[in-house]
Amino acid sequence: MLKKVLIADDALFMRMMLRDILTKNGFEVIGEAENGEEAVERFRELKPDIALIDILMPLMDGLTATEKILQIDPDAHVVMISALSESQYVDKALAIGARDFIVKPFSPPNIAEVLARVGKKE
């Protein structure tokens, strides 16, 4: 069964690139968001299997959006993605409940491998 993914990133080119990578690797992208508030709303509406969320976004950052998503569904599979690889961001993301953390720039196989692994953790 295809894993349904929500992509949240304020950069259109990044959402397009992630959509392409995921689609080619057997995932179904069911929604996109360009800020944290939109990510929370889309998550609530679409109930994806996995939410791939950037940390730095307008209106609401990815960490806050992740906290709100986990309030909606404590079992949500959230994977953070960011160019900020400083341990404080990685540690905070994992501490609030993100399942994994991907650092930009990333390789397409890395994205697919992380999401496949996270998707198996039921």
C-alpha positions in Angstrom: 0.0 0.0 0.0 1.3 3.5 -0.9 2.2 5.6 2.1 0.4 9.0 2.0 2.7 11.9 2.6 2.2 15.6 3.4 5.0 17.9 2.4 5.5 21.2 4.3 8.2 23.6 3.0 8.0 27.3 2.3 10.1 26.9 -0.9 8.0 25.8 -3.9 11.1 24.2 -5.7 11.8 22.1 -2.6 8.2 20.8 -2.4 8.4 20.0 -6.1 11.7 18.2 -5.7 10.4 16.2 -2.7 7.2 15.4 -4.5 9.2 14.0 -7.5 11.5 12.0 -5.3 8.7 10.5 -3.2 6.4 9.7 -6.2 9.3 7.9 -7.9 9.9 5.9 -4.7 6.3 4.6 -4.3 4.9 7.2 -2.0 1.7 9.2 -2.7 1.9 12.9 -1.9 -1.6 13.8 -0.8 -0.9 17.4 0.1 1.5 20.3 0.4 1.8 23.3 2.8 4.0 26.4 2.5 3.9 27.3 6.2 3.4 25.7 9.6 -0.2 26.8 10.1 -1.1 25.3 6.7 0.7 22.1 7.6 -1.4 21.7 10.7 -4.6 22.3 8.8 -3.6 20.0 5.9 -2.6 17.3 8.4 -6.0 17.6 10.2 -7.9 17.4 6.8 -5.8 14.7 5.0 -4.6 12.5 7.8 -1.3 11.5 6.0 0.8 8.5 7.0 3.9 10.7 7.2 4.3 14.5 7.4 7.6 15.8 6.1 8.1 19.2 7.6 10.7 21.9 7.2 11.8 23.7 10.4 12.1 27.3 9.1 8.8 28.4 7.7 6.7 31.6 7.9 3.7 32.1 10.3 4.6 29.0 12.3 7.8 27.1 12.3 8.1 23.4 11.8 8.8 22.6 15.4 5.6 24.3 16.6 3.6 22.7 13.8 5.0 19.3 14.8 3.9 19.9 18.4 0.4 20.8 17.2 0.2 17.8 14.8 1.2 15.5 17.7 -1.6 17.1 19.8 -4.1 16.1 17.0 -2.6 12.6 16.6 0.0 11.5 19.2 1.0 8.6 16.9 1.7 10.8 13.9 4.8 10.1 11.9 6.6 13.4 11.5 10.0 13.7 9.8 11.7 17.1 10.1 13.8 18.4 7.2 16.1 21.4 7.5 19.4 23.0 6.4 19.9 23.6 10.1 21.9 20.6 11.2 22.9 22.1 14.5 22.3 19.6 17.3 20.0 21.9 19.2 17.4 21.7 16.3 17.8 18.0 15.8 17.5 17.4 19.6 14.5 19.6 19.9 12.7 18.0 16.9 13.3 14.5 18.3 12.4 15.6 21.8 9.0 16.9 20.8 8.2 13.7 18.9 9.6 13.8 15.4 10.5 10.3 14.2 13.6 11.3 12.2 15.5 14.4 10.9 16.8 14.9 7.4 19.5 17.5 6.7 19.5 19.6 3.5 21.1 19.1 1.1 20.0 15.5 0.9 20.2 12.8 -1.6 17.0 11.3 -3.1 17.8 7.8 -1.9 18.3 9.1 1.6 14.8 10.7 1.6 13.2 7.5 0.4 15.1 5.3 2.8 14.2 7.5 5.9 10.5 7.7 4.9 10.3 4.0 4.2 11.9 3.2 7.6 9.6 5.7 9.5 6.5 4.4 7.7 7.2 0.9 9.0 7.2 2.1 12.6 3.5 1.5 13.4 
